[in-house]
């Protein structure tokens, strides 16, 4: 999979793209990330990429010319999305990340300042994605989150693909509590059922804990799970 990131701050990505499982996946060629700076496509002598909004208002907007030129300089793979990360977009969740793994190329535009010229949204971007209902100083953080979330789903990134199927949000339930050695720590014990060796009892306990934890912490997800269960009956 090809990721093309349009960013004013390419250095932001240097350490994360070389660290942990993401760095290993990129080194193995499971995915490729290229960084393109729209400032390189500005045509004035000051290489300006922002300007004041028409009609007045607070802050600056990213200009359309450098963004269009940056995206149009990229190769076009058969199945491609041009994504703008913005608080106005579709909320990023696990099902969205799953869907994005089916693309050959994801072009990700990192916003800055007060946003982008509307013509970028209307005529260049094919999808808008949000990390959540809050505002950050830059689009690089959600862009990196998107890359990380998609790449870890690609075959070869995680050692055991089976582990991806059981984790939180693959179904609308949170993960169950997990423990490791030692069995006793500061008088806190690992639940006896997990040490019993009885796989059915362990599976039943984990399922019960998933339901309890989701109902307590994320009642919205619990209701979604209930609707799915009723629909499958």
C-alpha angles and dihedrals in degrees: 000000000000122000117190112189120198104205140155089210111049091165089068089075101045100092099036093050091055098044137089123335092336092058092047092049092051091046089054091051095245086134136359128219122199123185122213124186113212089205087073088065098049110117103203122088093252093050092231117186099176138053142172118285119253111250093030130268142143122304135356135291130220109252120240100228099067093042094049091046093048094051093042090054090065127092113254117231121200100259110034141159125196104210129195113198106217138143087245093063137093112294112258112240139151095272090054092051089050090053093049091057087072093066127093094211136020117192108197121196114202111213126214141180112012094337138271136308107276091239088069089059095044102042110019110030120074098184137018120210131189130200090210146304097305139081126246131192093249145011094237093085096058090039091056090046090053093049092047093047094049098042094052088059094054116101112266098026098090116044096226114036088194089070090063092060095058101045129103118292097014080102118017093267132096120242121270122249114276132200139188136186136343100059089207123041122169089337091306111124134204108245110270093232091065090056095045098086089224102131095192093052090046091051091048092049092049092049091049091050091049091054094045094046094047093047091051100041105026111023089168091062091044091055090048090052091049091052091050092049092049091048092053094053 
